């Protein structure tokens, strides 16, 4: 049986947070920003992508729970705008605990690397990159 | 098939009340004289540790090197956690002081108002009832709790003030078995019914 879609759950969780909606509306996406946002500048928006991670204590058991590293890119038309998006994302991820999205149960999220201001090499878009280790059930909730 | 909520992750919330206060319903938010000692968002890294130390003694029959039975010779229960809440009331509880003994002084004489406690000088530890609340492992969005009818604050309060760390008060509460009963654990198994 497939494990629940943790990436989709993180995207849905961030979309549902009012502080984030204030910053980016519904522009929270899995993996990358959509082609429709491929202008000279990018509006405030968020892309969540899987970024691996080593095995954790649960991987040494048969308990179906595990951590996945997620990279969250917070975009904005300026570096300051991107930072403002990050400042909404960081507390939302910190307070994430025992949260259900559909059949996915997220237990907690822990910051691994906090915000780093960067620019996309091709588009020159401003973004802040942060990574979080998300601990979630690998079996579906009823 | 197992359900994912059977695995509990994350710190609990700890509430206290004077001994003898009615235990709240499992789906009631503790109110009245029940107050939070420390919420999970003011809890130190080690979270809440529940410990039931026990001493067991093997009984051997004459001539046998293997035990024929085991008896418990002592059993206890302790609750330990670090509070990052430095307001006077949680510090009083951590130091073993009844929060009713907090003295509130109004502003005046060129000074602001303040709350003050005197650290304990009595040989009798402060007693309270405790509730340790966390999600139910049986039910999505359910509630579970440990209830300690009578617990003594026996922690050795140590507040560190450093440049690179938050001040924490370590609480250690040790249960006693009185007419009020012993420690209970319950977890919600079905939805709330009117």
HADDOCK unambig.tbl for C-alpha pairs under 7 A between the chains (distance, minus, plus):
assign (segid A and resid 107 and name CA) (segid B and resid 9 and name CA) 6.00 0.50 0.50
assign (segid A and resid 137 and name CA) (segid B and resid 4 and name CA) 5.87 0.50 0.50
assign (segid A and resid 139 and name CA) (segid B and resid 4 and name CA) 6.26 0.50 0.50
assign (segid A and resid 140 and name CA) (segid B and resid 4 and name CA) 6.94 0.50 0.50
assign (segid A and resid 141 and name CA) (segid B and resid 3 and name CA) 6.10 0.50 0.50
assign (segid A and resid 141 and name CA) (segid B and resid 4 and name CA) 5.91 0.50 0.50
